[in-house]
Amino acid sequence: MSKGLLVKDFRFWRHLINVWSVLFFAVIILDLITNNACVELLNVMSMIYISILAIYVSNKEFERWYNRHNAQHPGEIFVIIWSILMFALIISSLFLRNSYQIPAAVISSYIAVLTILAVTRKSKQIYQARHSEKKKKS
């Protein structure tokens, strides 16, 4: 696989996850505004979103371990956006009392995003430690 193709592949998955993130966040907000009218759609979108995110991140990590990927696209940005959204949903559900409940699909997606970030950060940390050990030996 040529390096140009890898770069294009990463761009494709990065753009795809960005588009799905915006769509997913928009439907989450629409669900809040409409008092859980979009729960079924959120269930489907959640599965698609997490699947695309998992493919993108695992592809990126695999390429890192084979020294084919060095680009920086911090996952912390996704976690910050997700955390702000979740905080807003929690506050909204408190003020709206029983008329709005945070959908399980949204909660599980947030947990998946946090888990994926934790795993990738640990993978990156291990990679950097092993890579620096190899440099010291050479």
N, CA, C and O of each residue as an XYZ file, in Angstrom:
552
protein
N       0.847     -1.169      0.000
C       0.000      0.000      0.000
C       0.898      1.239      0.000
O       1.792      1.352      0.839
N       0.674      2.148     -0.912
C       1.526      3.324     -1.004
C       1.197      4.307      0.110
O       0.097      4.305      0.662
N       2.184      5.151      0.428
C       1.983      6.117      1.502
C       0.864      7.101      1.153
O       0.083      7.488      2.022
N       0.787      7.506     -0.125
C      -0.270      8.414     -0.560
C      -1.650      7.830     -0.336
O      -2.577      8.540      0.053
N      -1.787      6.535     -0.582
C      -3.061      5.862     -0.382
C      -3.418      5.816      1.102
O      -4.581      5.989      1.467
N      -2.421      5.583      1.957
C      -2.672      5.584      3.400
C      -3.159      6.946      3.868
O      -4.106      7.041      4.650
N      -2.510      8.000      3.387
C      -2.918      9.345      3.779
C      -4.352      9.588      3.333
O      -5.153     10.125      4.097
N      -4.684      9.203      2.117
C      -6.051      9.368      1.623
C      -7.023      8.544      2.457
O      -8.123      9.009      2.758
N      -6.631      7.315      2.840
C      -7.486      6.458      3.653
C      -7.772      7.116      5.000
O      -8.917      7.121      5.454
N      -6.737      7.674      5.647
C      -6.934      8.348      6.928
C      -7.827      9.567      6.767
O      -8.693      9.823      7.604
N      -7.621     10.312      5.705
C      -8.466     11.490      5.465
C      -9.922     11.066      5.291
O     -10.833     11.691      5.835
N     -10.128      9.990      4.520
C     -11.489      9.505      4.306
C     -12.164      9.185      5.632
O     -13.264      9.669      5.899
N     -11.511      8.369      6.470
C     -12.114      7.965      7.741
C     -12.259      9.142      8.695
O     -13.242      9.229      9.431
N     -11.279     10.055      8.686
C     -11.359     11.241      9.553
C     -12.533     12.111      9.112
O     -13.304     12.580      9.950
N     -12.676     12.331      7.803
C     -13.801     13.138      7.316
C     -15.128     12.437      7.599
O     -16.106     13.083      7.974
N     -15.161     11.128      7.421
C     -16.382     10.376      7.680
C     -16.788     10.479      9.148
O     -17.960     10.699      9.452
N     -15.836     10.322     10.053
C     -16.182     10.410     11.479
C     -16.576     11.838     11.846
O     -17.432     12.034     12.708
N     -15.969     12.832     11.212
C     -16.360     14.218     11.482
C     -17.795     14.488     11.021
O     -18.567     15.128     11.735
N     -18.150     13.999      9.832
C     -19.510     14.185      9.320
C     -20.515     13.479     10.232
O     -21.532     14.061     10.609
N     -20.226     12.219     10.587
C     -21.139     11.480     11.463
C     -21.241     12.108     12.845
O     -22.301     12.071     13.469
N     -20.142     12.686     13.325
C     -20.191     13.360     14.633
C     -21.157     14.534     14.599
O     -21.994     14.689     15.489
N     -21.036     15.354     13.570
C     -21.920     16.517     13.449
C     -23.382     16.058     13.329
O     -24.265     16.609     13.987
N     -23.628     15.056     12.492
C     -24.996     14.543     12.340
C     -25.536     13.958     13.647
O     -26.675     14.216     14.036
N     -24.707     13.175     14.304
C     -25.118     12.539     15.555
C     -25.411     13.590     16.620
O     -26.425     13.507     17.314
N     -24.525     14.580     16.751
C     -24.747     15.642     17.737
C     -26.021     16.422     17.412
O     -26.769     16.790     18.317
N     -26.269     16.677     16.128
C     -27.477     17.410     15.729
C     -28.737     16.633     16.101
O     -29.709     17.217     16.580
N     -28.722     15.317     15.883
C     -29.896     14.503     16.220
C     -30.053     14.399     17.737
O     -31.176     14.355     18.238
N     -28.952     14.359     18.462
C     -29.040     14.356     19.933
C     -29.712     15.635     20.417
O     -30.581     15.595     21.288
N     -29.311     16.759     19.856
C     -29.913     18.041     20.244
C     -31.377     18.100     19.809
O     -32.225     18.597     20.550
N     -31.675     17.594     18.611
C     -33.063     17.531     18.141
C     -33.899     16.661     19.076
O     -35.047     16.993     19.375
N     -33.333     15.565     19.532
C     -34.026     14.682     20.464
C     -34.335     15.410     21.771
O     -35.411     15.235     22.344
N     -33.398     16.221     22.235
C     -33.616     17.015     23.447
C     -34.755     18.005     23.233
O     -35.638     18.142     24.079
N     -34.727     18.689     22.099
C     -35.742     19.700     21.804
C     -37.131     19.079     21.653
O     -38.137     19.681     22.027
N     -37.167     17.873     21.103
C     -38.456     17.213     20.833
C     -38.853     16.199     21.908
O     -39.750     15.386     21.686
N     -38.203     16.241     23.055
C     -38.518     15.351     24.181
C     -38.527     13.876     23.791
O     -39.544     13.193     23.913
N     -37.394     13.405     23.326
C     -37.155     11.991     23.008
C     -37.920     11.480     21.787
O     -38.284     10.305     21.737
N     -38.163     12.329     20.827
C     -38.851     11.895     19.610
C     -37.914     11.165     18.646
O     -38.377     10.564     17.676
N     -36.603     11.211     18.901
C     -35.625     10.633     17.962
C     -34.865      9.444     18.532
O     -33.788      9.109     18.039
N     -35.402      8.805     19.554
C     -34.683      7.730     20.244
C     -34.325      6.581     19.303
O     -33.198      6.086     19.335
N     -35.262      6.155     18.476
C     -34.986      5.038     17.556
C     -33.893      5.416     16.557
O     -33.007      4.611     16.272
N     -33.951      6.625     16.032
C     -32.919      7.101     15.111
C     -31.567      7.173     15.819
O     -30.541      6.836     15.228
N     -31.559      7.607     17.064
C     -30.311      7.667     17.838
C     -29.717      6.281     18.057
O     -28.496      6.125     18.054
N     -30.560      5.278     18.246
C     -30.061      3.905     18.403
C     -29.289      3.470     17.167
O     -28.200      2.907     17.278
N     -29.841      3.727     16.005
C     -29.184      3.354     14.748
C     -27.923      4.184     14.541
O     -26.863      3.648     14.217
N     -28.045      5.490     14.728
C     -26.899      6.369     14.507
C     -25.750      6.059     15.471
O     -24.579      6.164     15.106
N     -26.089      5.685     16.678
C     -25.073      5.346     17.667
C     -24.232      4.161     17.210
O     -23.006      4.178     17.324
N     -24.896      3.137     16.694
C     -24.161      1.955     16.213
C     -23.249      2.316     15.048
O     -22.099      1.880     14.991
N     -23.763      3.105     14.131
C     -22.957      3.511     12.976
C     -21.788      4.385     13.430
O     -20.654      4.184     12.996
N     -22.063      5.340     14.290
C     -21.043      6.269     14.774
C     -19.897      5.537     15.482
O     -18.727      5.760     15.173
N     -20.234      4.682     16.413
C     -19.209      3.961     17.168
C     -18.439      3.007     16.254
O     -17.232      2.831     16.420
N     -19.119      2.399     15.306
C     -18.433      1.516     14.355
C     -17.420      2.278     13.518
O     -16.283      1.833     13.365
N     -17.818      3.418     12.978
C     -16.893      4.226     12.180
C     -15.742      4.724     13.039
O     -14.592      4.716     12.601
N     -16.038      5.155     14.256
C     -14.984      5.622     15.154
C     -14.007      4.498     15.476
O     -12.795      4.713     15.485
N     -14.517      3.321     15.735
C     -13.651      2.173     16.044
C     -12.770      1.808     14.847
O     -11.589      1.504     15.018
N     -13.333      1.838     13.648
C     -12.547      1.537     12.447
C     -11.447      2.578     12.264
O     -10.291      2.233     12.020
N     -11.810      3.845     12.382
C     -10.832      4.929     12.215
C      -9.703      4.822     13.235
O      -8.527      4.885     12.874
N     -10.055      4.661     14.490
C      -9.050      4.637     15.552
C      -8.187      3.380     15.478
O      -6.971      3.457     15.655
N      -8.793      2.236     15.221
C      -7.987      1.009     15.148
C      -7.063      1.047     13.940
O      -5.923      0.592     14.024
N      -7.527      1.573     12.836
C      -6.682      1.735     11.653
C      -5.505      2.660     11.959
O      -4.365      2.372     11.597
N      -5.795      3.759     12.622
C      -4.756      4.729     12.993
C      -3.737      4.099     13.936
O      -2.533      4.289     13.760
N      -4.198      3.359     14.926
C      -3.279      2.721     15.878
C      -2.454      1.632     15.214
O      -1.256      1.517     15.472
N      -3.077      0.842     14.371
C      -2.355     -0.204     13.655
C      -1.232      0.417     12.828
O      -0.101     -0.069     12.844
N      -1.542      1.473     12.118
C      -0.529      2.140     11.293
C       0.566      2.772     12.156
O       1.729      2.787     11.752
N       0.219      3.287     13.323
C       1.225      3.842     14.231
C       2.238      2.757     14.618
O       3.447      2.991     14.605
N       1.729      1.569     14.963
C       2.599      0.491     15.417
C       3.482     -0.045     14.297
O       4.503     -0.680     14.560
N       3.097      0.205     13.059
C       3.933     -0.197     11.927
C       4.647      0.995     11.302
O       5.082      0.951     10.152
N       4.757      2.070     12.100
C       5.506      3.274     11.720
C       5.051      3.870     10.391
O       5.871      4.341      9.603
N       3.780      3.849     10.153
C       3.249      4.410      8.918
C       2.387      5.638      9.161
O       1.890      6.245      8.212
N       2.205      6.006     10.417
C       1.293      7.119     10.712
C       1.850      7.953     11.850
O       2.091      7.445     12.946
N       2.053      9.239     11.585
C       2.556     10.137     12.616
C       1.696     11.373     12.796
O       2.004     12.218     13.637
N       0.632     11.498     12.029
C      -0.192     12.700     12.087
C      -0.855     12.840     13.460
O      -1.137     11.852     14.138
N      -1.090     14.071     13.840
C      -1.700     14.351     15.134
C      -3.135     14.824     14.942
O      -3.366     15.891     14.374
N      -4.078     14.056     15.401
C      -5.487     14.437     15.425
C      -6.015     14.001     16.780
O      -6.587     12.919     16.914
N      -5.824     14.838     17.774
C      -6.119     14.414     19.143
C      -7.574     14.060     19.401
O      -8.489     14.825     19.096
N      -7.760     12.875     19.973
C      -9.084     12.412     20.343
C      -9.661     13.163     21.518
O     -10.859     13.083     21.791
N      -8.806     13.896     22.214
C      -9.283     14.661     23.358
C     -10.334     15.680     22.943
O     -11.233     16.003     23.720
N     -10.221     16.189     21.716
C     -11.197     17.164     21.217
C     -12.590     16.537     21.191
O     -13.566     17.169     21.596
N     -12.682     15.284     20.708
C     -13.966     14.592     20.700
C     -14.486     14.414     22.120
O     -15.678     14.591     22.371
N     -13.618     14.071     23.030
C     -14.036     13.854     24.419
C     -14.517     15.155     25.052
O     -15.495     15.153     25.799
N     -13.848     16.257     24.764
C     -14.272     17.555     25.294
C     -15.653     17.915     24.753
O     -16.532     18.329     25.509
N     -15.843     17.756     23.449
C     -17.149     18.067     22.848
C     -18.229     17.158     23.439
O     -19.302     17.624     23.820
N     -17.933     15.858     23.511
C     -18.884     14.915     24.093
C     -19.201     15.273     25.545
O     -20.360     15.221     25.958
N     -18.192     15.631     26.309
C     -18.398     15.960     27.728
C     -19.271     17.200     27.890
O     -20.146     17.239     28.754
N     -19.034     18.203     27.064
C     -19.873     19.409     27.098
C     -21.314     19.052     26.752
O     -22.251     19.502     27.412
N     -21.481     18.241     25.712
C     -22.815     17.819     25.307
C     -23.508     17.039     26.427
O     -24.671     17.297     26.737
N     -22.797     16.091     27.031
C     -23.392     15.296     28.110
C     -23.752     16.170     29.308
O     -24.811     15.994     29.910
N     -22.882     17.103     29.651
C     -23.168     18.023     30.757
C     -24.435     18.821     30.454
O     -25.296     18.982     31.319
N     -24.544     19.317     29.227
C     -25.733     20.084     28.831
C     -26.992     19.218     28.885
O     -28.051     19.678     29.312
N     -26.869     17.961     28.449
C     -28.025     17.056     28.502
C     -28.451     16.766     29.936
O     -29.643     16.723     30.238
N     -27.483     16.570     30.807
C     -27.794     16.301     32.220
C     -28.483     17.505     32.852
O     -29.490     17.364     33.546
N     -27.932     18.686     32.605
C     -28.544     19.908     33.146
C     -29.954     20.087     32.579
O     -30.890     20.413     33.309
N     -30.095     19.870     31.268
C     -31.417     19.998     30.635
C     -32.410     19.004     31.214
O     -33.563     19.352     31.466
N     -31.972     17.777     31.424
C     -32.896     16.770     31.964
C     -33.308     17.107     33.398
O     -34.410     16.765     33.827
N     -32.431     17.769     34.130
C     -32.795     18.194     35.484
C     -33.858     19.287     35.445
O     -34.809     19.268     36.226
N     -33.689     20.232     34.536
C     -34.645     21.335     34.449
C     -35.957     20.935     33.788
O     -37.011     21.487     34.103
N     -35.892     19.978     32.876
C     -37.105     19.549     32.180
C     -37.840     18.449     32.946
O     -38.898     17.984     32.523
N     -37.274     18.049     34.056
C     -37.822     17.005     34.924
C     -38.096     15.727     34.147
O     -37.176     15.160     33.559
N     -39.320     15.269     34.132
C     -39.644     13.981     33.519
C     -39.909     14.046     32.017
O     -40.116     13.008     31.390
N     -39.907     15.218     31.439
C     -40.258     15.306     30.017
C     -39.102     14.907     29.094
O     -39.335     14.641     27.914
N     -37.882     14.859     29.587
C     -36.751     14.431     28.759
C     -35.867     13.474     29.548
O     -35.530     13.723     30.705
N     -35.502     12.377     28.897
C     -34.562     11.429     29.483
C     -33.435     11.216     28.484
O     -33.677     11.046     27.289
N     -32.211     11.226     28.977
C     -31.066     11.008     28.094
C     -31.152      9.579     27.565
O     -31.199      8.631     28.349
N     -31.173      9.417     26.239
C     -31.286      8.074     25.658
C     -30.074      7.196     25.996
O     -28.944      7.676     26.076
N     -30.335      5.927     26.188
C     -29.265      4.970     26.493
C     -28.204      4.948     25.399
O     -27.020      4.767     25.683
N     -28.626      5.133     24.149
C     -27.678      5.122     23.030
C     -26.664      6.255     23.150
O     -25.500      6.099     22.780
N     -27.108      7.380     23.664
C     -26.211      8.531     23.838
C     -25.231      8.252     24.972
O     -24.038      8.530     24.849
N     -25.724      7.714     26.051
C     -24.859      7.400     27.192
C     -23.831      6.335     26.804
O     -22.649      6.471     27.119
N     -24.270      5.294     26.131
C     -23.335      4.239     25.738
C     -22.326      4.742     24.705
O     -21.178      4.297     24.702
N     -22.730      5.650     23.843
C     -21.789      6.232     22.876
C     -20.726      7.050     23.590
O     -19.547      6.981     23.243
N     -21.136      7.819     24.581
C     -20.175      8.609     25.362
C     -19.183      7.691     26.074
O     -17.980      7.955     26.079
N     -19.680      6.633     26.664
C     -18.797      5.670     27.337
C     -17.837      5.037     26.332
O     -16.657      4.856     26.632
N     -18.332      4.701     25.153
C     -17.477      4.121     24.102
C     -16.394      5.101     23.674
O     -15.243      4.706     23.490
N     -16.745      6.371     23.514
C     -15.755      7.391     23.135
C     -14.686      7.507     24.216
O     -13.496      7.573     23.905
N     -15.098      7.534     25.479
C     -14.126      7.604     26.585
C     -13.219      6.375     26.600
O     -12.009      6.491     26.793
N     -13.806      5.210     26.396
C     -13.039      3.961     26.390
C     -12.044      3.929     25.238
O     -10.886      3.556     25.426
N     -12.486      4.316     24.058
C     -11.597      4.334     22.896
C     -10.441      5.291     23.125
O      -9.301      4.979     22.780
N     -10.719      6.458     23.707
C      -9.637      7.410     23.994
C      -8.649      6.811     24.991
O      -7.438      6.923     24.804
N      -9.153      6.178     26.046
C      -8.262      5.590     27.057
C      -7.370      4.509     26.445
O      -6.175      4.452     26.731
N      -7.946      3.661     25.612
C      -7.181      2.580     24.983
C      -6.126      3.150     24.029
O      -4.980      2.700     24.023
N      -6.518      4.138     23.229
C      -5.555      4.700     22.277
C      -4.449      5.487     22.975
O      -3.302      5.472     22.528
N      -4.781      6.164     24.053
C      -3.732      6.888     24.796
C      -2.725      5.904     25.394
O      -1.519      6.154     25.371
N      -3.219      4.793     25.927
C      -2.324      3.785     26.485
C      -1.483      3.150     25.380
O      -0.286      2.931     25.561
N      -2.097      2.857     24.248
C      -1.371      2.295     23.106
C      -0.267      3.246     22.650
O       0.858      2.823     22.385
N      -0.595      4.517     22.564
C       0.390      5.523     22.150
C       1.526      5.613     23.170
O       2.694      5.726     22.798
N       1.180      5.562     24.448
C       2.184      5.620     25.516
C       3.129      4.413     25.435
O       4.343      4.571     25.561
N       2.592      3.236     25.230
C       3.418      2.028     25.106
C       4.287      2.111     23.855
O       5.469      1.768     23.887
N       3.692      2.567     22.756
C       4.444      2.716     21.508
C       5.619      3.673     21.698
O       6.740      3.372     21.288
N       5.363      4.817     22.316
C       6.424      5.802     22.511
C       7.523      5.263     23.424
O       8.702      5.523     23.188
N       7.150      4.519     24.460
C       8.145      3.938     25.364
C       9.008      2.921     24.620
O      10.231      2.926     24.762
N       8.399      2.072     23.850
C       9.167      1.059     23.090
C      10.008      1.696     22.002
O      11.131      1.269     21.734
N       9.451      2.724     21.377
C      10.181      3.408     20.308
C      11.406      4.138     20.865
O      12.461      4.158     20.230
N      11.266      4.735     22.046
C      12.411      5.430     22.655
C      13.459      4.432     23.144
O      14.650      4.741     23.125
N      13.034      3.220     23.589
C      13.988      2.179     23.982
C      14.819      1.726     22.782
O      16.022      1.494     22.906
N      14.180      1.601     21.630
C      14.894      1.195     20.411
C      15.909      2.251     20.013
O      17.002      1.920     19.554
N      15.555      3.528     20.184
C      16.492      4.614     19.843
C      17.693      4.596     20.764
O      18.813      4.851     20.321
N      17.484      4.299     22.037
C      18.581      4.248     23.001
C      19.542      3.111     22.686
O      20.754      3.252     22.846
N      18.998      1.983     22.238
C      19.833      0.818     21.926
C      20.644      1.025     20.654
O      21.710      0.429     20.501
N      20.151      1.872     19.724
C      20.890      2.055     18.483
C      21.941      3.123     18.539
O      22.628      3.365     17.547
